[in-house]
Every structure is written in structure tokens, then in C-alpha cells.
Amino acid sequence: MGTVYVVNQKDRTSKAMKPVLVKNEDKELQSILERNYDLLPGDQIDPQTPCRWLLVKREMPVPDPYSGAERWSVDFFFLDQNAMPTFVECKRYLDTRARREVVGQVLEYAANGQRYWSGEDLRAYADVTARQLYSTTLEEVFSKLGSDISDSEEDFFKEAERRLKAGEVRIVFFLEQAPNELKSLVEFMNRQMETVEVLLVEARQYEEAGFRIVVPTLFGFTEQIREIKRGKLTERKAVAFDWESFQGNALLKQLDEDTIGKIKKLYDKCRLLEAEMVWGRGIHTGSFSPKWTSIQAKAAPFTVYADGKLELHFSSLRNSESAKTFAELLASKIIQGGLPLPEDHMETYFTYGPTAWTSSVDALISALEVALSGCRLNSAAAQV
């Protein structure tokens, strides 16, 4: 291992930190990475546009190719801001499987994930991870990936599925020290595979005075290889940013005039109810989401897509008592208006086709009015 020194600021003397070889893979590699995604050095992977990470799931289940049943699990499954599927396998240097066996193992995981995982599967896993691990919503986690993302949430996970099916994936081996034979194998594979990035992150660890220092270093990319692989990324721009561009979407044009009129009716009513209209960053399917920032700043109760689908997400409204009250009132009034909701409607996202919800658009608008009014009355009473 290389040596890292601590310098005393008073007398300028230095002291070497003690290098550490990991003994407990879960505590010293996986748990640290779970809380510190940047140990996957996105700036070293792509210095021009550093990777930012969304954790889909730790211990991501991988189906058996013969039965389809969950048989294995990859340590981490991430998506970056370009929806690039990223498989991460952690191994201790002292684990003899860190030599060559781990390579075949992760390639098998990637092949089976490609075959069985859908965009909806990935989205569902990411939603559970956001709620269980961080006590927040997937919408909130997704928003933190950056304002430069041109995908809506739906399109983002569709793009992840497309990349999986096309074999456009990234494989990362995460060790505190990498054996030379694994470094050589990773470099060879990266030169031979056009759509697959095979990387190795050596997260060397040091201890001194109760502190542990982790120094991640990337292996597997030369500038030449990086440029070749960067060429497969295409520029993506949102297709809708106002009602006119939304209405011009080819998908919306496939709907009948009555359905489009009812979508416009809901849109206009939300504007009258003083909603902040947020346009989705979809590259295929435009969308709009009304948000009432006085209820919850970064969450919308629903999204309408250019193909006519209505997606309700009450599970996003949970960060305040005001948001919870609004969600409960809205759901109750929607049910009373005749639009059925699933039993777990407060815990998950769900979608209606255009015919199913537009026939009840007046009931949906009435439910919105009652929920907003009730929420505001409760808020005013609490201030008295």
C-alpha cells in the first residue's frame, strides 16, 4: 500500500497513517459505501460530467436464468444521472474470490438483470429504498440528481431499462486494495467491450487516532477508452416546457379531442387553484405536475403525461402534517367521486389510463378543491 501522512500544523512534523486491510466486508466496505456514494469517484469516471448516483437497491436480487426465481444478489445497483445501470460488487483484498472469480460472477448478474428487470421494477425498488433507507420520497431523491436531467421520472427508468436491454451497463469492483491480476483483467475487458464499462475502484483505507481515511482511486479507464465510450451517450432534451409544446407532443395527438379537452380542463383548473406547474423532463413523454408549495415544496399529488395517463403519488406527500392532511382529504374525496383507488394508495404510485380518469375529471377537480380548502382551513386554525 502507498503511505498517507498526517502533518502536525504546529511543528510541521509528519506521521504515517496505518494502512488497513478490511476484515469485515459488510461494515468496512458495503456500509461505508451505502452512506457515501461519492466513494464511487464520479469525477474520475468522467471528469467533464462527473457521475452522480441514485441507489436503486443494496443487495439487488438477481433472478436465476432457468427458473426466474431470485437466486443471487449484487451488492449495489445504482443508476447515474444518465440512467446508466451500474452494478457494484464489493470484495476484501484477502478474499481469494477478489482475483478472477468475481468477474464472472458480476457478468452473470448483469446478463440476468438485463433479461428480467424492467423499468417499473427498478422504479419500485428505488422507491422502497428512498422510503426505508432515507425516510423520504423517490421524487425527492430523483430531484437531487440535478436540474440538468432532461428525463421525467418515468422516462428516466424507461431509459434505464433500454440501456439494460441494449447491454449498456457499468460494472464496478470496489475493494480496499486490488490484486494486480484483477487490474489487468479489468483493463483488458474495458478495451474489448464497446458498450460495457468495467471499472475497478481501489478504496484504500488508513487509520490514525480513531479516524479512518478512505482514498478511492479509479482503474480501468484511459483517456482514449473514455472518449470511445462517451460517444455512445446522446444529447437528450425535454419535449415539453409549456402547454403549447405539451399539446404538440405526438403522443397527445393520438388521443381524441374529448380526452385532450378534459386534460386541458384539469390543467386550467390547477392554474386557477394557484398551482406551480412543473414540466417534466421527459425526452419521449412530456408531462406536467401541479405543486402547491404551501403544502409541500417538492412534491406533487399527481402527474399527467402526454399519452393521457394520470399518475397519482400520495406517498410523496408525507413530509409535513399539512401534506398528510391534503393527501388524505384528496384520496377520500376521489373515492367518493367514484374513481377507485387501490388499498395501498397512500404507500405507492399508481397509474390510470386516459379513459379511466378523464371520465371522472369533474370529480377529480372537485376533490382537489375540497382538499385544498380543507388543508388551508386547518392551517389557519393552527395559527390562531
C-alpha positions as CSV (number, residue, x, y, z in Angstrom):
1,M,0.0,0.0,0.0
2,G,1.0,3.6,-0.5
3,T,1.6,5.7,2.5
4,V,-0.6,8.6,3.7
5,Y,0.9,11.1,6.2
6,V,-0.7,13.3,8.8
7,V,1.1,16.7,9.2
8,N,1.1,18.4,12.6
9,Q,0.2,22.1,11.9
10,K,2.2,23.4,14.9
11,D,5.7,21.9,14.4
12,R,5.2,20.6,10.8
13,T,6.2,17.1,11.7
14,S,4.5,14.2,9.9
15,K,3.3,10.8,11.0
16,A,2.4,7.9,8.7
17,M,-1.1,6.6,9.0
18,K,-1.6,2.9,9.5
19,P,-2.8,1.1,6.3
20,V,-5.9,-1.2,6.9
21,L,-6.9,-4.4,5.2
22,V,-10.6,-5.0,5.5
23,K,-11.7,-7.9,7.7
24,N,-15.5,-7.3,7.7
25,E,-16.8,-6.7,4.2
26,D,-20.2,-5.6,5.3
27,K,-19.1,-3.0,7.9
28,E,-15.9,-1.8,6.3
29,L,-16.9,-1.7,2.6
30,Q,-20.6,-2.1,2.0
31,S,-22.0,0.0,4.9
32,I,-19.4,2.8,4.2
33,L,-20.4,2.9,0.6
34,E,-24.1,2.9,1.3
35,R,-23.6,6.1,3.3
36,N,-21.0,7.7,1.0
37,Y,-21.9,7.2,-2.7
38,D,-19.0,9.5,-3.7
39,L,-16.6,6.8,-2.8
40,L,-17.5,5.7,-6.3
41,P,-15.4,8.6,-7.8
42,G,-17.7,10.0,-10.4
43,D,-15.2,12.8,-11.2
44,Q,-12.6,10.2,-12.1
45,I,-15.1,8.2,-14.2
46,D,-16.0,11.2,-16.3
47,P,-14.1,14.5,-15.5
48,Q,-16.3,16.5,-17.9
49,T,-19.6,15.5,-16.4
50,P,-19.0,13.6,-13.1
51,C,-21.3,10.8,-12.3
52,R,-24.0,11.4,-9.7
53,W,-25.7,8.4,-8.1
54,L,-29.2,7.2,-7.3
55,L,-29.2,4.0,-5.3
56,V,-31.8,1.6,-6.6
57,K,-31.2,-1.1,-4.1
58,R,-28.5,-2.7,-1.9
59,E,-28.4,-6.4,-2.2
60,M,-30.3,-6.2,-5.5
61,P,-31.9,-9.6,-6.2
62,V,-30.8,-11.3,-9.4
63,P,-33.1,-14.0,-11.0
64,D,-32.0,-17.5,-11.9
65,P,-31.9,-17.8,-15.7
66,Y,-33.7,-21.1,-15.7
67,S,-36.4,-20.6,-13.1
68,G,-36.7,-16.8,-12.9
69,A,-36.7,-17.0,-9.1
70,E,-34.4,-14.8,-7.1
71,R,-31.2,-16.7,-6.5
72,W,-28.3,-14.2,-6.1
73,S,-27.9,-10.6,-5.3
74,V,-25.5,-7.9,-6.4
75,D,-24.1,-5.8,-3.6
76,F,-25.3,-2.5,-5.0
77,F,-27.3,-1.4,-8.1
78,F,-27.1,2.3,-8.9
79,L,-28.2,4.5,-11.8
80,D,-26.2,7.6,-12.6
81,Q,-27.8,10.8,-14.0
82,N,-27.8,9.4,-17.5
83,A,-29.7,6.3,-16.3
84,M,-26.7,4.1,-16.8
85,P,-27.2,0.9,-14.9
86,T,-24.2,0.4,-12.5
87,F,-23.5,-2.9,-10.8
88,V,-21.2,-2.6,-7.8
89,E,-19.6,-5.7,-6.2
90,C,-17.5,-5.3,-3.0
91,K,-14.7,-7.7,-2.1
92,R,-12.0,-7.7,0.5
93,Y,-8.4,-7.9,-0.8
94,L,-7.9,-11.0,1.4
95,D,-10.9,-12.7,-0.1
96,T,-9.4,-15.0,-2.7
97,R,-12.5,-14.5,-4.9
98,A,-11.3,-11.0,-5.5
99,R,-8.9,-12.4,-8.1
100,R,-10.9,-13.6,-11.1
101,E,-14.0,-15.4,-9.9
102,V,-15.7,-12.2,-9.0
103,V,-15.5,-11.0,-12.7
104,G,-17.5,-14.0,-14.0
105,Q,-20.0,-13.6,-11.1
106,V,-20.8,-10.0,-11.9
107,L,-21.0,-10.6,-15.6
108,E,-23.6,-13.2,-14.9
109,Y,-25.5,-10.8,-12.7
110,A,-25.5,-8.2,-15.5
111,A,-26.7,-10.7,-18.0
112,N,-29.6,-11.9,-15.9
113,G,-30.6,-8.4,-14.8
114,Q,-30.7,-7.4,-18.5
115,R,-33.1,-10.3,-19.1
116,Y,-35.5,-9.9,-16.2
117,W,-35.5,-6.3,-14.8
118,S,-38.0,-3.8,-16.2
119,G,-38.0,0.0,-15.7
120,E,-41.0,-0.4,-13.4
121,D,-39.1,-3.0,-11.3
122,L,-36.2,-0.6,-10.9
123,R,-38.5,2.3,-10.0
124,A,-40.3,0.2,-7.4
125,Y,-37.0,-0.9,-5.8
126,A,-35.8,2.7,-5.8
127,D,-39.0,3.9,-4.2
128,V,-38.7,1.4,-1.3
129,T,-35.0,2.3,-0.8
130,A,-35.9,6.0,-0.6
131,R,-38.6,5.4,2.0
132,Q,-36.8,2.8,4.1
133,L,-33.2,4.0,4.0
134,Y,-33.6,7.8,3.9
135,S,-37.2,8.3,5.1
136,T,-38.0,10.4,2.0
137,T,-39.7,10.0,-1.4
138,L,-38.3,8.8,-4.7
139,E,-39.3,12.1,-6.2
140,E,-37.1,13.9,-3.6
141,V,-34.1,11.6,-4.3
142,F,-34.6,11.9,-8.0
143,S,-34.7,15.7,-7.8
144,K,-31.2,15.7,-6.2
145,L,-29.7,14.1,-9.2
146,G,-29.5,17.6,-10.7
147,S,-31.6,20.1,-12.7
148,D,-29.7,19.2,-15.9
149,I,-31.5,15.9,-16.2
150,S,-33.9,16.0,-19.2
151,D,-35.9,13.0,-18.2
152,S,-39.1,12.8,-16.2
153,E,-39.0,10.1,-13.5
154,E,-41.0,7.7,-15.8
155,D,-38.7,8.3,-18.8
156,F,-35.6,8.0,-16.6
157,F,-36.5,4.5,-15.6
158,K,-37.6,3.6,-19.1
159,E,-34.1,4.8,-20.3
160,A,-32.5,2.6,-17.6
161,E,-34.5,-0.4,-19.0
162,R,-33.5,0.4,-22.5
163,R,-29.8,0.6,-21.6
164,L,-30.1,-2.8,-19.8
165,K,-31.7,-4.4,-22.8
166,A,-29.0,-2.9,-25.1
167,G,-26.2,-4.1,-22.8
168,E,-25.1,-0.5,-22.0
169,V,-24.1,-1.1,-18.4
170,R,-21.3,-0.2,-16.0
171,I,-19.6,-2.8,-13.7
172,V,-17.6,-1.6,-10.7
173,F,-15.4,-3.7,-8.5
174,F,-15.0,-2.0,-5.1
175,L,-12.1,-3.2,-3.0
176,E,-9.8,-1.6,-0.4
177,Q,-6.8,-3.0,-2.4
178,A,-6.9,-4.7,-5.8
179,P,-4.7,-7.6,-6.8
180,N,-2.7,-7.0,-9.9
181,E,-4.3,-9.8,-11.9
182,L,-7.7,-8.2,-11.4
183,K,-6.4,-4.8,-12.5
184,S,-5.0,-6.4,-15.7
185,L,-8.3,-8.2,-16.4
186,V,-10.4,-5.1,-15.9
187,E,-8.2,-3.1,-18.3
188,F,-8.4,-5.9,-20.9
189,M,-12.2,-6.2,-20.7
190,N,-12.6,-2.4,-20.9
191,R,-10.7,-2.3,-24.1
192,Q,-12.7,-5.1,-25.7
193,M,-16.2,-4.2,-24.7
194,E,-17.8,-1.3,-26.6
195,T,-21.0,-0.8,-24.6
196,V,-19.9,-2.1,-21.2
197,E,-17.7,-0.1,-18.8
198,V,-15.7,-2.3,-16.5
199,L,-14.0,-0.4,-13.7
200,L,-12.2,-1.0,-10.5
201,V,-12.2,1.3,-7.5
202,E,-9.4,0.8,-5.1
203,A,-10.7,2.4,-1.8
204,R,-7.5,2.3,0.3
205,Q,-8.1,2.7,4.0
206,Y,-5.9,4.2,6.7
207,E,-6.3,4.7,10.5
208,E,-4.9,7.2,12.9
209,A,-6.2,8.5,16.3
210,G,-9.6,6.9,15.9
211,F,-10.1,8.3,12.4
212,R,-10.4,6.2,9.2
213,I,-9.4,7.7,5.9
214,V,-10.7,6.3,2.6
215,V,-8.9,7.2,-0.6
216,P,-10.8,6.0,-3.7
217,T,-8.8,5.6,-7.0
218,L,-10.2,4.5,-10.3
219,F,-8.5,1.9,-12.5
220,G,-9.7,0.7,-16.0
221,F,-10.1,3.9,-17.9
222,T,-7.5,5.6,-20.2
223,E,-8.5,8.9,-21.9
224,Q,-8.7,7.0,-25.2
225,I,-11.1,4.4,-23.8
226,R,-13.1,7.2,-22.0
227,E,-13.6,9.1,-25.3
228,I,-14.7,6.0,-27.2
229,K,-17.3,5.1,-24.6
230,R,-18.5,8.6,-24.1
231,G,-19.5,8.6,-27.8
232,K,-22.4,6.3,-27.1
233,L,-24.2,8.9,-25.0
234,T,-26.7,11.0,-26.9
235,E,-27.9,14.5,-26.1
236,R,-31.3,14.4,-24.6
237,K,-33.7,17.4,-24.3
238,A,-37.1,17.7,-22.7
239,V,-40.0,17.7,-25.2
240,A,-42.5,19.8,-23.2
241,F,-42.0,23.1,-21.2
242,D,-45.4,24.7,-21.6
243,W,-48.9,23.8,-22.6
244,E,-48.3,24.5,-26.3
245,S,-45.3,22.2,-26.5
246,F,-47.1,19.6,-24.4
247,Q,-50.1,19.7,-26.7
248,G,-47.8,19.3,-29.7
249,N,-46.4,16.0,-28.5
250,A,-47.0,13.2,-30.9
251,L,-48.4,11.0,-28.2
252,L,-51.1,13.6,-27.2
253,K,-52.1,13.9,-30.8
254,Q,-53.1,10.3,-30.8
255,L,-55.9,11.0,-28.3
256,D,-59.4,12.0,-29.2
257,E,-60.4,15.7,-28.9
258,D,-62.7,15.0,-25.9
259,T,-59.9,13.4,-23.9
260,I,-57.5,16.2,-24.8
261,G,-60.2,18.7,-23.7
262,K,-60.5,17.1,-20.3
263,I,-56.8,17.1,-19.8
264,K,-56.8,20.8,-20.6
265,K,-59.7,21.3,-18.2
266,L,-57.7,19.8,-15.3
267,Y,-54.6,21.8,-16.3
268,D,-56.5,25.1,-16.4
269,K,-58.2,24.4,-13.1
270,C,-54.9,23.7,-11.4
271,R,-53.6,27.0,-12.7
272,L,-56.7,28.7,-11.2
273,L,-56.1,27.0,-7.9
274,E,-52.6,28.7,-7.9
275,A,-50.6,25.6,-8.5
276,E,-46.9,25.9,-9.5
277,M,-46.9,23.9,-12.8
278,V,-43.7,21.8,-13.1
279,W,-43.0,20.5,-16.6
280,G,-41.5,17.0,-16.7
281,R,-38.0,16.5,-18.1
282,G,-39.2,13.7,-20.4
283,I,-37.4,13.1,-23.7
284,H,-40.2,10.9,-25.1
285,T,-43.3,11.6,-23.0
286,G,-43.9,15.2,-21.9
287,S,-45.7,15.7,-18.6
288,F,-46.9,18.3,-16.1
289,S,-47.3,18.2,-12.3
290,P,-49.1,20.8,-10.2
291,K,-47.4,21.6,-6.9
292,W,-48.7,23.7,-4.0
293,T,-45.6,24.8,-2.3
294,S,-47.5,25.9,0.9
295,I,-48.4,22.2,1.3
296,Q,-45.1,20.6,0.4
297,A,-42.5,22.4,-1.6
298,K,-41.1,19.5,-3.7
299,A,-43.9,17.1,-4.2
300,A,-47.0,17.0,-6.5
301,P,-50.1,14.9,-5.8
302,F,-50.2,13.7,-9.4
303,T,-48.6,13.9,-12.9
304,V,-50.4,13.9,-16.3
305,Y,-48.4,12.5,-19.2
306,A,-48.8,13.3,-22.9
307,D,-50.0,9.8,-23.6
308,G,-53.0,10.7,-21.4
309,K,-52.0,8.7,-18.3
310,L,-52.6,10.1,-14.8
311,E,-50.2,9.0,-12.1
312,L,-51.2,9.6,-8.5
313,H,-48.4,9.6,-5.9
314,F,-49.9,10.3,-2.4
315,S,-46.8,8.5,-1.0
316,S,-44.8,11.7,-1.9
317,L,-46.9,13.8,0.5
318,R,-45.6,12.9,3.9
319,N,-43.0,15.5,4.9
320,S,-45.5,17.6,7.0
321,E,-48.8,17.3,8.7
322,S,-50.2,19.7,6.1
323,A,-49.1,17.4,3.3
324,K,-50.5,14.3,5.0
325,T,-53.9,16.1,5.6
326,F,-54.0,17.2,2.0
327,A,-53.3,13.7,0.7
328,E,-55.9,12.0,3.0
329,L,-58.6,14.6,2.1
330,L,-57.8,14.3,-1.6
331,A,-57.9,10.5,-1.6
332,S,-61.1,10.4,0.4
333,K,-62.9,12.8,-2.0
334,I,-61.6,11.0,-5.1
335,I,-63.1,7.7,-3.8
336,Q,-66.4,9.4,-3.0
337,G,-66.4,10.8,-6.5
338,G,-66.4,7.3,-8.0
339,L,-62.7,6.9,-9.0
340,P,-61.5,3.7,-7.3
341,L,-58.1,3.7,-5.6
342,P,-56.1,0.6,-4.6
343,E,-55.9,-0.4,-0.9
344,D,-52.3,0.7,-0.6
345,H,-52.9,4.1,-2.4
346,M,-51.2,6.0,0.4
347,E,-48.0,4.0,0.1
348,T,-47.3,3.7,-3.6
349,Y,-47.5,5.3,-7.0
350,F,-50.3,4.1,-9.4
351,T,-51.5,5.0,-12.9
352,Y,-54.8,5.4,-14.7
353,G,-55.2,5.1,-18.4
354,P,-56.7,8.2,-20.1
355,T,-60.2,6.8,-20.5
356,A,-60.4,5.7,-16.8
357,W,-59.7,9.0,-15.3
358,T,-60.9,11.6,-17.8
359,S,-64.5,10.2,-17.4
360,S,-64.2,11.3,-13.8
361,V,-62.3,14.6,-14.3
362,D,-65.1,16.7,-12.7
363,A,-64.9,14.5,-9.6
364,L,-61.1,14.8,-9.5
365,I,-61.3,18.6,-9.8
366,S,-63.9,18.8,-7.0
367,A,-61.7,16.6,-4.8
368,L,-58.8,19.0,-5.4
369,E,-60.9,22.0,-4.4
370,V,-62.1,20.4,-1.2
371,A,-58.7,19.1,-0.2
372,L,-57.0,22.4,-0.8
373,S,-59.8,24.3,1.0
374,G,-59.7,21.9,4.0
375,C,-55.9,22.0,4.2
376,R,-55.9,25.8,4.2
377,L,-58.6,25.9,6.9
378,N,-56.6,23.5,9.1
379,S,-53.5,25.6,8.6
380,A,-55.3,28.8,9.5
381,A,-56.9,27.2,12.6
382,A,-53.4,26.0,13.8
383,Q,-52.1,29.6,13.6
384,V,-54.9,31.0,15.8
